[in-house]
C-alpha cells in the first residue's frame, strides 16, 4: 500500500469548505424542491403514485440497481490500468457501494471522496490516484449520457422547436457532446506524454508556491497521472467505453420501465434517453444528500417537453426517487459493515 503522505496536503492546502458546500447544496435543493412542488395538487400526485403498476415499478428498481455492480466492473478496469495489477472484484465493489451510498446521505457529492478513501483502505491505492480514476469515469459518463441524449433528441417523437433560453436543445446537446469529447481527448493526450505535463507542472508549482507546498503538488500530480493510465491502452479504453454504455443503457431501461409502470404510454422509447440526460446533468449540480429537489426538477423539465402535466411528473419523480434511493443505500451500509469501516471515518478522511 502506498504511503499516506502522498495524499496528505500541507496545512495551508487543507480546505475548510465542506460546511459551506453542504449549506449551499441544501439551499440549492430547497430552491428546486420549492419550484417542483409549487402549485401542484397533492391529491393528484397521490393518485398518480397509487395507480402505478407495482410489478413494472419493482422491475425498474431492480434494473437500476444492476447499474452499480456494472459500475464496479468498469472501475476495476480503470484501477487495473492505474495499478498495473489485476484487482479482486470484492474490495472494488465494496468501495463502489460505499461511495454511492455516501452520495445519498452526504451533501455536495461527498461520496466521490468517500469512495476514494474507501479505495485506499480496501484496494491500497493513493487517494489522489483513486480520485483521478473517478474523474476519468465521470468524463466517460458525460460523453455517453450526452451522446445518448442527442440520439433521443434527434429521434422521431421529440417535439420540434424546443429551446432553453432561446437556444435549441439539439444545439445544446451537440455542444455538451463536444465539451465532454474534447475533455476526453485532452486527457488522452496528457496521458500519452506525462513527462512533459509533469515537468511543466513542477516548474509552475516551484515558481508560485513555497517549497513544501510545491513538493506536495508534485507528489499528488504523479498519483493523479496514474489514474489516467487507462487512456493509454486501446483495449482498456474500449472496455471502459463498453461498460459505460451498458451502465447508461440499463439506466435508460429503468426509466422506460418506470414510464410503463406509471402508464406514460404516449412517450416514445427515446424519451428515456432524454430524461436520463437531463436528470444526469441536473444531479451534477451541488445539492443536498440524495439530490433531493434537483432530480424532481429535472424530471418535470424533461417530461414537460413531451407535454406531461407537472402533477404527473412530480408523482413519477417522487416515487421513483424514493424507490431508487433504498437499494444502493442499504447495499452501501452492508458494504461498510463487511469492510469493517465507518462512514464517519471515511468522511473525516476526505476533509482532513
C-alpha positions as CSV (number, residue, x, y, z in Angstrom):
1,X,0.0,0.0,0.0
2,X,1.3,3.4,-0.9
3,X,2.4,5.8,1.9
4,X,-0.4,8.0,3.1
5,X,2.0,11.0,2.9
6,X,1.4,11.1,-0.9
7,X,-2.2,12.3,-0.1
8,X,-1.6,14.4,2.9
9,X,-1.8,18.1,1.9
10,X,0.3,20.8,3.7
11,X,-1.6,22.7,6.3
12,X,-2.3,25.7,4.0
13,X,-3.9,23.4,1.5
14,X,-6.4,21.9,3.8
15,X,-9.9,23.1,3.0
16,X,-12.5,24.4,5.4
17,X,-15.1,24.4,2.7
18,X,-17.3,21.3,3.4
19,X,-19.7,23.2,5.7
20,X,-20.2,25.9,3.2
21,X,-20.6,23.3,0.4
22,X,-23.2,21.5,2.5
23,X,-25.2,24.6,3.2
24,X,-25.0,25.7,-0.4
25,X,-26.2,22.3,-1.6
26,X,-29.1,22.3,0.9
27,X,-30.1,25.8,-0.3
28,X,-30.0,24.7,-3.9
29,X,-32.1,21.6,-3.2
30,X,-34.6,23.6,-1.2
31,X,-35.0,26.1,-4.1
32,X,-35.5,23.4,-6.7
33,X,-37.9,21.4,-4.4
34,X,-40.0,24.6,-3.8
35,X,-40.2,25.1,-7.6
36,X,-41.1,21.5,-8.2
37,X,-43.9,21.3,-5.6
38,X,-45.3,24.8,-6.2
39,X,-48.9,24.9,-7.5
40,X,-49.3,21.1,-7.6
41,X,-52.3,19.1,-6.4
42,X,-51.2,16.7,-3.6
43,X,-54.3,14.6,-4.3
44,X,-53.5,14.2,-8.0
45,X,-49.9,13.3,-7.1
46,X,-51.1,10.7,-4.6
47,X,-53.5,9.2,-7.3
48,X,-50.7,9.1,-9.8
49,X,-48.5,7.1,-7.3
50,X,-51.2,4.7,-6.3
51,X,-52.1,3.9,-9.9
52,X,-48.6,2.7,-10.7
53,X,-48.1,-0.9,-11.8
54,X,-46.2,-2.5,-8.8
55,X,-44.5,-5.2,-10.9
56,X,-43.1,-2.9,-13.5
57,X,-42.1,-0.4,-10.8
58,X,-40.2,-3.1,-9.0
59,X,-38.5,-4.2,-12.2
60,X,-37.4,-0.6,-12.8
61,X,-35.8,-0.5,-9.3
62,X,-34.1,-3.9,-9.9
63,X,-32.7,-2.8,-13.2
64,X,-31.3,0.5,-11.9
65,X,-29.7,-1.4,-9.0
66,X,-27.8,-3.5,-11.5
67,X,-26.1,-0.4,-12.7
68,X,-24.0,-0.3,-9.6
69,X,-22.2,-3.7,-10.0
70,X,-21.7,-2.7,-13.6
71,X,-20.0,0.5,-12.4
72,X,-17.8,-1.6,-10.1
73,X,-16.7,-3.8,-13.0
74,X,-15.9,-0.7,-15.0
75,X,-14.0,0.9,-12.2
76,X,-11.9,-2.2,-11.8
77,X,-10.8,-1.9,-15.4
78,X,-9.6,1.7,-14.7
79,X,-8.0,0.6,-11.4
80,X,-6.2,-2.3,-13.1
81,X,-4.7,0.0,-15.6
82,X,-3.7,2.5,-12.9
83,X,-2.1,0.0,-10.5
84,X,-0.7,-2.4,-13.2
85,X,-2.2,-5.4,-11.3
86,X,-5.4,-7.3,-11.5
87,X,-7.7,-6.1,-8.7
88,X,-10.0,-8.5,-7.0
89,X,-13.6,-7.6,-7.5
90,X,-14.9,-7.7,-3.9
91,X,-13.0,-4.7,-2.5
92,X,-13.7,-2.7,-5.6
93,X,-17.4,-3.5,-5.3
94,X,-17.4,-2.7,-1.6
95,X,-15.8,0.7,-2.2
96,X,-18.2,1.4,-5.1
97,X,-21.3,0.6,-3.0
98,X,-19.9,2.7,-0.1
99,X,-19.3,5.7,-2.3
100,X,-22.7,5.7,-4.0
101,X,-24.4,5.2,-0.6
102,X,-22.5,8.2,0.7
103,X,-23.7,10.3,-2.2
104,X,-27.2,9.5,-0.9
105,X,-26.6,10.5,2.7
106,X,-23.9,13.2,2.4
107,X,-24.1,16.6,0.7
108,X,-22.2,18.0,-2.2
109,X,-21.4,14.7,-3.9
110,X,-19.1,13.8,-0.9
111,X,-19.5,10.2,-1.9
112,X,-16.8,10.6,-4.6
113,X,-14.2,11.5,-2.0
114,X,-15.5,8.8,0.4
115,X,-15.2,6.2,-2.4
116,X,-11.6,7.3,-3.0
117,X,-10.7,6.9,0.7
118,X,-12.5,3.5,0.8
119,X,-10.4,2.5,-2.2
120,X,-7.2,3.5,-0.2
121,X,-8.3,1.3,2.7
122,X,-9.6,-1.6,0.6
123,X,-7.6,-1.6,-2.6
124,X,-4.4,0.1,-1.5
125,X,-4.2,2.9,-4.0
126,X,-3.3,6.5,-3.0
127,X,-6.4,8.7,-2.6
128,X,-5.2,11.1,-5.4
129,X,-4.9,8.2,-7.8
130,X,-8.4,6.9,-6.9
131,X,-9.8,10.4,-7.4
132,X,-8.3,10.7,-10.8
133,X,-9.8,7.3,-11.8
134,X,-13.2,8.6,-10.7
135,X,-12.7,11.7,-12.7
136,X,-12.0,9.6,-15.8
137,X,-15.2,7.7,-15.1
138,X,-17.1,11.0,-15.0
139,X,-15.7,12.1,-18.3
140,X,-16.8,8.7,-19.9
141,X,-20.2,9.1,-18.2
142,X,-20.6,12.6,-19.6
143,X,-19.7,11.6,-23.1
144,X,-22.1,8.6,-23.0
145,X,-25.0,10.4,-21.4
146,X,-24.9,13.4,-23.7
147,X,-24.5,11.4,-26.8
148,X,-27.4,9.1,-25.9
149,X,-29.5,12.2,-25.1
150,X,-28.6,13.6,-28.5
151,X,-29.9,10.4,-30.1
152,X,-33.2,10.9,-28.2
153,X,-33.4,14.5,-29.3
154,X,-32.7,13.6,-33.0
155,X,-35.2,10.7,-33.0
156,X,-38.8,10.9,-34.2
157,X,-41.1,11.8,-31.4
158,X,-39.1,14.6,-30.0
159,X,-41.1,17.9,-30.2
160,X,-39.8,20.4,-32.7
161,X,-38.5,23.8,-31.7
162,X,-37.8,23.0,-28.0
163,X,-35.4,25.7,-26.7
164,X,-33.6,26.7,-23.5
165,X,-33.1,30.4,-23.1
166,X,-33.6,30.8,-26.8
167,X,-31.1,28.1,-27.8
168,X,-32.3,24.9,-29.5
169,X,-31.9,21.8,-27.3
170,X,-30.3,20.0,-30.2
171,X,-27.6,22.6,-30.3
172,X,-27.0,22.4,-26.6
173,X,-26.7,18.6,-26.7
174,X,-24.2,18.7,-29.5
175,X,-22.3,21.4,-27.7
176,X,-22.1,19.4,-24.5
177,X,-21.0,16.4,-26.5
178,X,-18.1,18.4,-27.9
179,X,-17.1,19.6,-24.4
180,X,-17.0,16.1,-22.9
181,X,-15.5,14.6,-26.0
182,X,-12.8,17.3,-26.0
183,X,-12.1,16.7,-22.4
184,X,-11.6,13.0,-23.0
185,X,-9.2,13.7,-26.0
186,X,-7.3,16.2,-23.9
187,X,-6.8,13.7,-21.0
188,X,-5.7,11.1,-23.5
189,X,-3.0,13.4,-24.9
190,X,-2.0,14.2,-21.3
191,X,-1.7,10.5,-20.5
192,X,0.3,9.9,-23.7
193,X,3.0,12.4,-22.8
194,X,3.1,12.5,-18.9
195,X,6.7,13.6,-18.6
196,X,6.1,16.8,-20.4
197,X,3.0,17.7,-18.4
198,X,4.5,16.7,-15.1
199,X,7.6,18.7,-15.8
200,X,5.6,21.7,-16.7
201,X,3.5,21.4,-13.5
202,X,6.6,21.1,-11.4
203,X,8.1,24.3,-12.9
204,X,4.9,26.2,-12.4
205,X,4.4,24.9,-8.8
206,X,8.0,25.7,-8.0
207,X,7.7,29.2,-9.3
208,X,4.4,30.0,-7.5
209,X,4.4,28.0,-4.2
210,X,6.6,27.5,-1.2
211,X,8.9,24.6,-1.3
212,X,6.8,22.3,0.9
213,X,3.6,23.0,-1.0
214,X,5.3,22.6,-4.4
215,X,6.7,19.2,-3.3
216,X,3.2,18.1,-2.2
217,X,1.8,19.2,-5.5
218,X,4.5,17.3,-7.3
219,X,3.7,14.1,-5.4
220,X,0.0,14.3,-5.8
221,X,0.3,15.2,-9.5
222,X,2.2,11.9,-10.1
223,X,-0.5,10.0,-8.3
224,X,-3.2,11.7,-10.3
225,X,-1.4,10.8,-13.6
226,X,-1.6,7.2,-12.5
227,X,-5.4,7.3,-12.8
228,X,-5.1,8.3,-16.5
229,X,-3.3,5.1,-17.4
230,X,-6.5,3.5,-18.9
231,X,-6.4,6.2,-21.6
232,X,-3.0,4.8,-22.9
233,X,-4.4,1.3,-23.6
234,X,-6.7,0.9,-26.5
235,X,-8.1,-2.3,-25.1
236,X,-8.7,-0.9,-21.7
237,X,-10.2,2.2,-23.2
238,X,-12.7,0.1,-25.3
239,X,-13.6,-2.0,-22.3
240,X,-14.4,1.1,-20.2
241,X,-16.4,2.6,-23.0
242,X,-18.5,-0.6,-23.4
243,X,-19.1,-0.8,-19.6
244,X,-20.1,2.8,-19.6
245,X,-22.6,2.3,-22.4
246,X,-24.0,-0.8,-20.6
247,X,-24.4,1.3,-17.4
248,X,-26.4,4.0,-19.1
249,X,-28.5,1.7,-21.3
250,X,-29.5,-0.1,-18.1
251,X,-30.3,3.2,-16.5
252,X,-32.4,4.2,-19.6
253,X,-34.2,0.9,-19.5
254,X,-35.1,1.5,-15.8
255,X,-36.7,4.8,-16.8
256,X,-38.6,3.2,-19.6
257,X,-40.0,0.5,-17.2
258,X,-41.0,3.3,-14.9
259,X,-42.8,5.1,-17.8
260,X,-44.7,1.9,-18.3
261,X,-45.4,1.5,-14.6
262,X,-46.9,5.0,-14.5
263,X,-48.9,4.5,-17.6
264,X,-47.0,7.1,-19.6
265,X,-47.7,5.1,-22.8
266,X,-47.6,8.2,-25.1
267,X,-43.9,8.7,-24.5
268,X,-41.6,7.4,-27.3
269,X,-38.9,4.9,-26.3
270,X,-36.2,7.6,-26.8
271,X,-37.8,9.8,-24.1
272,X,-35.9,7.7,-21.6
273,X,-32.6,8.8,-23.1
274,X,-33.7,12.5,-23.0
275,X,-34.9,12.2,-19.3
276,X,-31.8,10.3,-18.4
277,X,-29.6,13.0,-19.9
278,X,-31.4,15.9,-18.2
279,X,-31.5,14.1,-14.9
280,X,-27.8,13.2,-15.0
281,X,-26.9,16.8,-15.8
282,X,-29.2,18.0,-13.1
283,X,-27.8,15.9,-10.3
284,X,-24.3,17.1,-11.2
285,X,-25.4,20.4,-9.5
286,X,-24.2,20.6,-5.9
287,X,-27.2,19.7,-3.8
288,X,-28.4,18.1,-0.6
289,X,-27.9,14.4,0.1
290,X,-29.6,12.2,-2.4
291,X,-30.1,15.0,-5.0
292,X,-33.5,15.9,-3.5
293,X,-35.1,18.7,-5.5
294,X,-32.8,18.7,-8.4
295,X,-34.0,15.2,-9.5
296,X,-37.6,16.3,-9.3
297,X,-36.9,19.5,-11.2
298,X,-35.1,17.5,-13.9
299,X,-38.0,15.1,-14.3
300,X,-40.5,17.9,-14.5
301,X,-38.5,19.7,-17.1
302,X,-37.8,16.6,-19.2
303,X,-41.3,15.2,-19.1
304,X,-42.7,18.7,-19.7
305,X,-41.0,18.7,-23.1
306,X,-43.4,15.8,-24.1
307,X,-46.5,17.5,-22.7
308,X,-46.7,15.6,-19.4
309,X,-48.5,17.5,-16.7
310,X,-46.5,18.7,-13.7
311,X,-48.6,16.8,-11.2
312,X,-47.9,13.6,-13.1
313,X,-44.2,14.4,-13.3
314,X,-44.0,15.1,-9.6
315,X,-45.7,11.9,-8.6
316,X,-43.4,10.0,-11.0
317,X,-40.3,11.6,-9.7
318,X,-41.1,11.3,-6.0
319,X,-41.9,7.7,-6.2
320,X,-39.1,6.7,-8.4
321,X,-36.5,8.7,-6.5
322,X,-37.6,7.2,-3.2
323,X,-37.5,3.7,-4.5
324,X,-34.2,4.0,-6.3
325,X,-32.7,5.6,-3.2
326,X,-33.2,2.5,-1.0
327,X,-31.3,-0.4,-2.6
328,X,-27.9,1.2,-3.0
329,X,-28.1,2.9,0.4
330,X,-28.8,-0.5,2.0
331,X,-26.0,-2.2,-0.1
332,X,-23.6,0.6,0.9
333,X,-24.3,0.2,4.6
334,X,-23.9,-3.5,4.2
335,X,-20.6,-2.9,2.5
336,X,-19.4,-0.7,5.3
337,X,-20.1,-3.5,7.8
338,X,-18.4,-6.1,5.6
339,X,-15.3,-3.9,5.1
340,X,-15.1,-3.0,8.8
341,X,-15.2,0.7,8.1
342,X,-17.3,3.6,9.3
343,X,-18.8,6.4,7.3
344,X,-17.6,8.9,9.8
345,X,-14.0,7.7,9.5
346,X,-14.1,7.9,5.7
347,X,-15.8,11.3,5.7
348,X,-13.2,12.6,8.1
349,X,-10.5,11.3,5.8
350,X,-11.9,13.3,3.0
351,X,-11.9,16.6,4.9
352,X,-8.6,16.4,6.8
